[in-house]
Amino acid sequence: QVQLVESGGGLVQAGGSLRLSCAASGLTFSSLNMAWFRQAPGKEREFVAAISWSGGGTYYADSVKGRFTTSRDNAQNTVYLQMNSLKPEDTAVYYCAADTTIARLSRLVGAYDYWGQGAQVTVSS
């Protein structure tokens, strides 16, 4: 079955860095657009970043542009989110997601078919 498993979350001070990984199995990873979303307590899930199947295209939310970078290794079936200059407002559960349709990169929750279980990121001030 399809599995997306995030890792790399944790507690970090403001200004610090973390790298999230999402390992995929049970699907043809190299042909899928992938994305990262996050959800803070009491808030809706929001788009963070997306990367095309080849890695040649990326798309970021304005709130993380210049601080976060997404990349992928299709040989390892893994997508990454490098988070630098972290702020307390980045505190959330971070999810990776897979889009099984052949489509343009999307920031919409509904465009993605499979989701990981989430990884907690906490940024202290």
LUMMARTOR-88841 format. One record per residue: residue in three letters; x, y, z of N, C-alpha, C, O in turn. Coordinates in nm, 4 decimals. Layout:
R, vexvo, nu, nv, nw, cau, cav, caw, cu, cv, cw, ou, ov, ow
R, ala, X, Y, Z, X, Y, Z, X, Y, Z, X, Y, Z
...
END
This chain:
R, vexvo, nu, nv, nw, cau, cav, caw, cu, cv, cw, ou, ov, ow
R, gln, 0.0834, -0.1191, 0.0000, 0.0000, 0.0000, 0.0000, 0.0876, 0.1250, 0.0000, 0.2075, 0.1183, 0.0272
R, val, 0.0267, 0.2375, -0.0305, 0.1012, 0.3625, -0.0353, 0.1343, 0.4101, 0.1061, 0.0490, 0.4126, 0.1948
R, gln, 0.2602, 0.4475, 0.1238, 0.3021, 0.5040, 0.2522, 0.3925, 0.6241, 0.2288, 0.4839, 0.6207, 0.1464
R, leu, 0.3646, 0.7292, 0.3028, 0.4524, 0.8452, 0.3088, 0.4895, 0.8631, 0.4547, 0.4019, 0.8783, 0.5398
R, val, 0.6182, 0.8614, 0.4841, 0.6627, 0.8661, 0.6231, 0.7592, 0.9819, 0.6410, 0.8692, 0.9830, 0.5857
R, glu, 0.7148, 1.0806, 0.7208, 0.7998, 1.1962, 0.7489, 0.8921, 1.1684, 0.8661, 0.8598, 1.0899, 0.9552
R, ser, 1.0069, 1.2336, 0.8647, 1.1008, 1.2272, 0.9766, 1.1811, 1.3569, 0.9799, 1.1834, 1.4328, 0.8830
R, gly, 1.2470, 1.3807, 1.0938, 1.3345, 1.4970, 1.1050, 1.2777, 1.6140, 1.1817, 1.3447, 1.7161, 1.1970
R, gly, 1.1556, 1.6014, 1.2304, 1.0990, 1.7090, 1.3092, 1.1658, 1.7193, 1.4453, 1.2482, 1.6354, 1.4818
R, gly, 1.1295, 1.8231, 1.5203, 1.1856, 1.8394, 1.6531, 1.1696, 1.9798, 1.7053, 1.0930, 2.0603, 1.6523
R, leu, 1.2448, 2.0077, 1.8119, 1.2420, 2.1383, 1.8775, 1.3698, 2.2135, 1.8417, 1.4796, 2.1584, 1.8507
R, val, 1.3552, 2.3382, 1.8016, 1.4704, 2.4198, 1.7633, 1.4451, 2.5630, 1.8077, 1.3304, 2.6066, 1.8171
R, gln, 1.5521, 2.6351, 1.8346, 1.5384, 2.7764, 1.8706, 1.5171, 2.8610, 1.7460, 1.5572, 2.8235, 1.6358
R, ala, 1.4546, 2.9735, 1.7652, 1.4350, 3.0676, 1.6551, 1.5696, 3.1006, 1.5903, 1.6696, 3.1237, 1.6582
R, gly, 1.5685, 3.1020, 1.4572, 1.6903, 3.1244, 1.3819, 1.7625, 2.9983, 1.3431, 1.8557, 3.0020, 1.2628
R, gly, 1.7208, 2.8866, 1.3989, 1.7846, 2.7589, 1.3709, 1.7314, 2.6930, 1.2449, 1.6508, 2.7504, 1.1716
R, ser, 1.7785, 2.5708, 1.2214, 1.7441, 2.4965, 1.1006, 1.7013, 2.3546, 1.1339, 1.7425, 2.2971, 1.2346
R, leu, 1.6189, 2.3006, 1.0482, 1.5798, 2.1590, 1.0529, 1.5627, 2.1114, 0.9094, 1.5323, 2.1900, 0.8196
R, arg, 1.5828, 1.9812, 0.8893, 1.5524, 1.9230, 0.7591, 1.4540, 1.8077, 0.7778, 1.4802, 1.7126, 0.8515
R, leu, 1.3419, 1.8184, 0.7103, 1.2427, 1.7107, 0.7102, 1.2662, 1.6209, 0.5892, 1.3057, 1.6665, 0.4819
R, ser, 1.2410, 1.4932, 0.6098, 1.2452, 1.3954, 0.5008, 1.1105, 1.3274, 0.4923, 1.0399, 1.3140, 0.5922
R, cys, 1.0756, 1.2849, 0.3729, 0.9522, 1.2089, 0.3507, 0.9865, 1.0935, 0.2579, 1.0169, 1.1135, 0.1403
R, ala, 0.9812, 0.9731, 0.3119, 1.0115, 0.8534, 0.2344, 0.8814, 0.7925, 0.1823, 0.7872, 0.7699, 0.2581
R, ala, 0.8781, 0.7668, 0.0531, 0.7580, 0.7155, -0.0120, 0.7754, 0.5700, -0.0533, 0.8845, 0.5273, -0.0912
R, ser, 0.6671, 0.4955, -0.0454, 0.6662, 0.3579, -0.0942, 0.5272, 0.3247, -0.1459, 0.4284, 0.3874, -0.1078
R, gly, 0.5213, 0.2246, -0.2336, 0.3927, 0.1798, -0.2842, 0.3375, 0.2633, -0.3977, 0.2220, 0.2463, -0.4369
R, leu, 0.4201, 0.3551, -0.4519, 0.3761, 0.4330, -0.5668, 0.4974, 0.4651, -0.6541, 0.6120, 0.4489, -0.6121
R, thr, 0.4700, 0.5107, -0.7757, 0.5778, 0.5436, -0.8694, 0.6252, 0.6844, -0.8393, 0.5856, 0.7810, -0.9046
R, phe, 0.7108, 0.6936, -0.7389, 0.7492, 0.8233, -0.6833, 0.8041, 0.9173, -0.7893, 0.7723, 1.0362, -0.7887
R, ser, 0.8850, 0.8666, -0.8791, 0.9558, 0.9532, -0.9741, 0.8641, 1.0208, -1.0743, 0.9087, 1.1080, -1.1489
R, ser, 0.7361, 0.9824, -1.0779, 0.6440, 1.0450, -1.1720, 0.5448, 1.1380, -1.1026, 0.4535, 1.1899, -1.1668
R, leu, 0.5616, 1.1593, -0.9728, 0.4628, 1.2346, -0.8961, 0.5133, 1.3696, -0.8486, 0.6263, 1.3823, -0.8015
R, asn, 0.4278, 1.4704, -0.8617, 0.4538, 1.5962, -0.7927, 0.4328, 1.5741, -0.6427, 0.3427, 1.5012, -0.6013
R, met, 0.5169, 1.6378, -0.5630, 0.5089, 1.6230, -0.4177, 0.4971, 1.7611, -0.3532, 0.5356, 1.8621, -0.4121
R, ala, 0.4437, 1.7634, -0.2323, 0.4270, 1.8921, -0.1649, 0.4417, 1.8766, -0.0142, 0.4345, 1.7668, 0.0411
R, trp, 0.4623, 1.9896, 0.0489, 0.4648, 1.9998, 0.1945, 0.3551, 2.0968, 0.2382, 0.3366, 2.2033, 0.1794
R, phe, 0.2839, 2.0571, 0.3420, 0.1839, 2.1416, 0.4052, 0.2140, 2.1445, 0.5551, 0.2934, 2.0649, 0.6052
R, arg, 0.1503, 2.2360, 0.6247, 0.1638, 2.2391, 0.7697, 0.0323, 2.2809, 0.8323, -0.0514, 2.3464, 0.7701
R, gln, 0.0169, 2.2407, 0.9578, -0.1052, 2.2751, 1.0305, -0.0701, 2.3066, 1.1746, -0.0185, 2.2220, 1.2477
R, ala, -0.0987, 2.4291, 1.2141, -0.0781, 2.4723, 1.3518, -0.2062, 2.4490, 1.4307, -0.3137, 2.4416, 1.3712
R, pro, -0.1978, 2.4371, 1.5635, -0.3177, 2.4140, 1.6444, -0.4234, 2.5206, 1.6201, -0.3952, 2.6404, 1.6249
R, gly, -0.5454, 2.4754, 1.5941, -0.6565, 2.5670, 1.5744, -0.6615, 2.6345, 1.4388, -0.7465, 2.7202, 1.4145
R, lys, -0.5707, 2.5960, 1.3503, -0.5670, 2.6578, 1.2175, -0.5865, 2.5528, 1.1094, -0.5719, 2.4330, 1.1334
R, glu, -0.6200, 2.6002, 0.9894, -0.6361, 2.5100, 0.8766, -0.4992, 2.4680, 0.8217, -0.3986, 2.5363, 0.8409
R, arg, -0.4993, 2.3554, 0.7539, -0.3770, 2.3089, 0.6898, -0.3408, 2.4066, 0.5780, -0.4266, 2.4461, 0.4990
R, glu, -0.2141, 2.4451, 0.5721, -0.1727, 2.5428, 0.4725, -0.0540, 2.4922, 0.3905, 0.0296, 2.4153, 0.4380
R, phe, -0.0501, 2.5375, 0.2687, 0.0552, 2.5016, 0.1754, 0.1883, 2.5626, 0.2172, 0.1945, 2.6767, 0.2630
R, val, 0.2955, 2.4839, 0.2005, 0.4299, 2.5325, 0.2299, 0.5159, 2.5348, 0.1025, 0.5724, 2.6383, 0.0672
R, ala, 0.5252, 2.4204, 0.0343, 0.6117, 2.4106, -0.0833, 0.5696, 2.2908, -0.1666, 0.5084, 2.1965, -0.1163
R, ala, 0.6034, 2.2962, -0.2948, 0.5775, 2.1836, -0.3848, 0.6951, 2.1687, -0.4807, 0.7675, 2.2640, -0.5092
R, ile, 0.7115, 2.0457, -0.5294, 0.8203, 2.0173, -0.6226, 0.7683, 1.9229, -0.7301, 0.6949, 1.8281, -0.7023
R, ser, 0.8085, 1.9514, -0.8536, 0.7623, 1.8702, -0.9653, 0.8282, 1.7325, -0.9632, 0.9249, 1.7093, -0.8908
R, trp, 0.7737, 1.6418, -1.0442, 0.8214, 1.5041, -1.0447, 0.9710, 1.4937, -1.0760, 1.0398, 1.4050, -1.0254
R, ser, 1.0205, 1.5855, -1.1602, 1.1617, 1.5804, -1.1984, 1.2517, 1.6561, -1.1024, 1.3737, 1.6398, -1.1042
R, gly, 1.1907, 1.7387, -1.0189, 1.2691, 1.8271, -0.9334, 1.3028, 1.9584, -1.0004, 1.3639, 2.0459, -0.9391
R, gly, 1.2630, 1.9728, -1.1267, 1.2990, 2.0919, -1.2013, 1.2124, 2.2127, -1.1715, 1.2486, 2.3251, -1.2063
R, gly, 1.0997, 2.1913, -1.1082, 1.0110, 2.3016, -1.0742, 0.9762, 2.3005, -0.9273, 0.9476, 2.1951, -0.8704
R, thr, 0.9784, 2.4171, -0.8656, 0.9402, 2.4305, -0.7253, 0.8489, 2.5507, -0.7091, 0.8431, 2.6390, -0.7947
R, tyr, 0.7788, 2.5519, -0.5987, 0.6763, 2.6543, -0.5741, 0.6663, 2.6678, -0.4220, 0.6549, 2.5680, -0.3509
R, tyr, 0.6708, 2.7924, -0.3727, 0.6732, 2.8145, -0.2291, 0.5652, 2.9129, -0.1862, 0.5265, 3.0022, -0.2616
R, ala, 0.5182, 2.8948, -0.0650, 0.4332, 2.9951, -0.0026, 0.5171, 3.1191, 0.0262, 0.6363, 3.1090, 0.0552
R, asp, 0.4550, 3.2340, 0.0183, 0.5285, 3.3591, 0.0427, 0.5910, 3.3614, 0.1820, 0.6975, 3.4197, 0.2021
R, ser, 0.5247, 3.2981, 0.2767, 0.5703, 3.3028, 0.4159, 0.7016, 3.2275, 0.4375, 0.7690, 3.2498, 0.5381
R, val, 0.7387, 3.1391, 0.3453, 0.8622, 3.0608, 0.3635, 0.9643, 3.0855, 0.2530, 1.0765, 3.0353, 0.2600
R, lys, 0.9272, 3.1609, 0.1532, 1.0162, 3.1843, 0.0393, 1.1462, 3.2484, 0.0875, 1.1452, 3.3441, 0.1649
R, gly, 1.2573, 3.1937, 0.0402, 1.3879, 3.2436, 0.0812, 1.4424, 3.1792, 0.2065, 1.5606, 3.1941, 0.2374
R, arg, 1.3580, 3.1075, 0.2796, 1.4022, 3.0401, 0.4037, 1.3960, 2.8875, 0.3902, 1.4802, 2.8165, 0.4452
R, phe, 1.2969, 2.8380, 0.3173, 1.2769, 2.6948, 0.3021, 1.3123, 2.6535, 0.1601, 1.2928, 2.7297, 0.0654
R, thr, 1.3646, 2.5317, 0.1464, 1.3964, 2.4747, 0.0164, 1.3508, 2.3297, 0.0126, 1.3822, 2.2512, 0.1021
R, thr, 1.2768, 2.2951, -0.0912, 1.2382, 2.1562, -0.1091, 1.3203, 2.0941, -0.2217, 1.3531, 2.1604, -0.3201
R, ser, 1.3526, 1.9670, -0.2058, 1.4299, 1.8940, -0.3062, 1.3855, 1.7480, -0.3014, 1.3084, 1.7084, -0.2139
R, arg, 1.4343, 1.6696, -0.3948, 1.3958, 1.5287, -0.3968, 1.5081, 1.4447, -0.4533, 1.5926, 1.4920, -0.5294
R, asp, 1.5064, 1.3186, -0.4137, 1.5986, 1.2186, -0.4659, 1.5139, 1.1034, -0.5151, 1.4688, 1.0209, -0.4357
R, asn, 1.4921, 1.0971, -0.6445, 1.4036, 0.9941, -0.6990, 1.4633, 0.8539, -0.6862, 1.3896, 0.7554, -0.6830
R, ala, 1.5928, 0.8445, -0.6790, 1.6551, 0.7130, -0.6596, 1.6274, 0.6584, -0.5198, 1.6254, 0.5370, -0.4993
R, gln, 1.6060, 0.7481, -0.4240, 1.5780, 0.7101, -0.2858, 1.4306, 0.7234, -0.2498, 1.3922, 0.6993, -0.1353
R, asn, 1.3472, 0.7618, -0.3475, 1.2029, 0.7801, -0.3222, 1.1785, 0.8724, -0.2031, 1.0928, 0.8457, -0.1189
R, thr, 1.2544, 0.9807, -0.1975, 1.2482, 1.0693, -0.0819, 1.2416, 1.2156, -0.1263, 1.3087, 1.2574, -0.2206
R, val, 1.1593, 1.2906, -0.0558, 1.1516, 1.4351, -0.0751, 1.1929, 1.5019, 0.0553, 1.1682, 1.4493, 0.1638
R, tyr, 1.2562, 1.6184, 0.0433, 1.3118, 1.6876, 0.1589, 1.2564, 1.8292, 0.1703, 1.2147, 1.8899, 0.0716
R, leu, 1.2571, 1.8796, 0.2922, 1.2258, 2.0199, 0.3169, 1.3336, 2.0742, 0.4115, 1.3350, 2.0427, 0.5305
R, gln, 1.4222, 2.1550, 0.3574, 1.5235, 2.2217, 0.4375, 1.4668, 2.3535, 0.4881, 1.4264, 2.4393, 0.4097
R, met, 1.4645, 2.3685, 0.6196, 1.4043, 2.4866, 0.6808, 1.5119, 2.5642, 0.7565, 1.5678, 2.5149, 0.8544
R, asn, 1.5397, 2.6840, 0.7112, 1.6391, 2.7711, 0.7735, 1.5725, 2.8957, 0.8301, 1.4586, 2.9276, 0.7962
R, ser, 1.6442, 2.9649, 0.9160, 1.5941, 3.0892, 0.9769, 1.4539, 3.0691, 1.0329, 1.3640, 3.1495, 1.0083
R, leu, 1.4367, 2.9631, 1.1068, 1.3041, 2.9283, 1.1585, 1.2530, 3.0326, 1.2566, 1.3294, 3.0929, 1.3320
R, lys, 1.1219, 3.0520, 1.2535, 1.0535, 3.1483, 1.3387, 0.9509, 3.0736, 1.4246, 0.9065, 2.9648, 1.3878
R, pro, 0.9136, 3.1314, 1.5381, 0.8109, 3.0661, 1.6206, 0.6817, 3.0400, 1.5433, 0.6136, 2.9409, 1.5695
R, glu, 0.6476, 3.1261, 1.4500, 0.5249, 3.1065, 1.3724, 0.5348, 2.9906, 1.2734, 0.4349, 2.9549, 1.2110
R, asp, 0.6524, 2.9315, 1.2581, 0.6662, 2.8101, 1.1765, 0.6279, 2.6846, 1.2543, 0.6240, 2.5754, 1.1975
R, thr, 0.5997, 2.6989, 1.3828, 0.5606, 2.5842, 1.4647, 0.4313, 2.5230, 1.4124, 0.3302, 2.5918, 1.3990
R, ala, 0.4351, 2.3938, 1.3832, 0.3193, 2.3239, 1.3255, 0.3548, 2.1769, 1.3082, 0.4697, 2.1363, 1.3256
R, val, 0.2544, 2.0990, 1.2740, 0.2777, 1.9644, 1.2228, 0.2934, 1.9760, 1.0717, 0.2092, 2.0344, 1.0035
R, tyr, 0.4021, 1.9199, 1.0208, 0.4329, 1.9274, 0.8783, 0.3998, 1.7942, 0.8119, 0.4351, 1.6875, 0.8623
R, tyr, 0.3312, 1.8022, 0.6975, 0.2883, 1.6850, 0.6235, 0.3466, 1.6868, 0.4824, 0.3535, 1.7919, 0.4187
R, cys, 0.3883, 1.5706, 0.4345, 0.4178, 1.5608, 0.2919, 0.2968, 1.4982, 0.2229, 0.2182, 1.4261, 0.2845
R, ala, 0.2842, 1.5273, 0.0950, 0.1689, 1.4823, 0.0189, 0.2096, 1.4516, -0.1234, 0.3037, 1.5105, -0.1765
R, ala, 0.1372, 1.3578, -0.1856, 0.1660, 1.3165, -0.3225, 0.0455, 1.3405, -0.4121, -0.0685, 1.3132, -0.3746
R, asp, 0.0732, 1.3920, -0.5306, -0.0300, 1.4162, -0.6315, -0.0148, 1.3113, -0.7402, 0.0838, 1.3126, -0.8138
R, thr, -0.1114, 1.2198, -0.7516, -0.0996, 1.1095, -0.8475, -0.1514, 1.1456, -0.9863, -0.1469, 1.0624, -1.0769
R, thr, -0.2003, 1.2674, -1.0044, -0.2429, 1.3084, -1.1379, -0.1268, 1.3784, -1.2076, -0.0341, 1.4269, -1.1427
R, ile, -0.1329, 1.3832, -1.3382, -0.0294, 1.4559, -1.4127, -0.0805, 1.5978, -1.4264, -0.1596, 1.6288, -1.5155
R, ala, -0.0335, 1.6846, -1.3357, -0.0907, 1.8182, -1.3283, 0.0176, 1.9193, -1.2931, 0.1305, 1.8838, -1.2591
R, arg, -0.0200, 2.0440, -1.3021, 0.0692, 2.1507, -1.2605, 0.0825, 2.1482, -1.1090, -0.0048, 2.0962, -1.0395
R, leu, 0.1907, 2.2037, -1.0582, 0.2080, 2.2137, -0.9143, 0.0920, 2.2927, -0.8547, 0.0492, 2.3945, -0.9091
R, ser, 0.0429, 2.2436, -0.7428, -0.0731, 2.3066, -0.6814, -0.0461, 2.3364, -0.5350, 0.0316, 2.2672, -0.4692
R, arg, -0.1120, 2.4416, -0.4846, -0.1076, 2.4754, -0.3441, -0.2351, 2.4313, -0.2723, -0.2530, 2.4612, -0.1542
R, leu, -0.3225, 2.3615, -0.3418, -0.4520, 2.3233, -0.2854, -0.4448, 2.1874, -0.2160, -0.3897, 2.0920, -0.2709
R, val, -0.5002, 2.1790, -0.0963, -0.5034, 2.0529, -0.0221, -0.5702, 1.9437, -0.1047, -0.5240, 1.8297, -0.1071
R, gly, -0.6786, 1.9790, -0.1722, -0.7564, 1.8811, -0.2466, -0.6877, 1.8242, -0.3695, -0.7356, 1.7269, -0.4277
R, ala, -0.5756, 1.8838, -0.4097, -0.5043, 1.8333, -0.5277, -0.4201, 1.7115, -0.4955, -0.3707, 1.6458, -0.5871
R, tyr, -0.4026, 1.6799, -0.3707, -0.3118, 1.5732, -0.3290, -0.3877, 1.4535, -0.2769, -0.4841, 1.4669, -0.2015
R, asp, -0.3425, 1.3346, -0.3186, -0.4167, 1.2115, -0.2942, -0.3681, 1.1328, -0.1722, -0.4464, 1.0644, -0.1062
R, tyr, -0.2410, 1.1430, -0.1436, -0.1845, 1.0662, -0.0331, -0.1080, 1.1604, 0.0594, -0.0450, 1.2568, 0.0160
R, trp, -0.1162, 1.1287, 0.1891, -0.0579, 1.2137, 0.2917, 0.0213, 1.1297, 0.3901, -0.0123, 1.0145, 0.4176
R, gly, 0.1276, 1.1902, 0.4427, 0.2000, 1.1275, 0.5522, 0.1293, 1.1511, 0.6845, 0.0252, 1.2164, 0.6907
R, gln, 0.1886, 1.0961, 0.7912, 0.1272, 1.1058, 0.9233, 0.1617, 1.2362, 0.9936, 0.0985, 1.2723, 1.0928
R, gly, 0.2612, 1.3065, 0.9427, 0.2979, 1.4354, 0.9995, 0.4181, 1.4287, 1.0910, 0.4441, 1.3269, 1.1551
R, ala, 0.4910, 1.5391, 1.0961, 0.6076, 1.5522, 1.1843, 0.5977, 1.6860, 1.2563, 0.5778, 1.7900, 1.1936
R, gln, 0.6119, 1.6826, 1.3876, 0.6006, 1.8052, 1.4671, 0.7283, 1.8872, 1.4569, 0.8388, 1.8363, 1.4756
R, val, 0.7106, 2.0146, 1.4268, 0.8208, 2.1108, 1.4308, 0.7826, 2.2193, 1.5301, 0.6781, 2.2828, 1.5165
R, thr, 0.8671, 2.2404, 1.6296, 0.8419, 2.3415, 1.7316, 0.9600, 2.4372, 1.7354, 1.0746, 2.3958, 1.7526
R, val, 0.9306, 2.5656, 1.7191, 1.0353, 2.6677, 1.7190, 1.0149, 2.7558, 1.8413, 0.9117, 2.8216, 1.8545
R, ser, 1.1120, 2.7571, 1.9296, 1.1018, 2.8369, 2.0518, 1.1627, 2.9753, 2.0302, 1.2569, 2.9935, 1.9531
R, ser, 1.1053, 3.0711, 2.1009, 1.1541, 3.2098, 2.0858, 1.2646, 3.2427, 2.1842, 1.3159, 3.3546, 2.1843
END
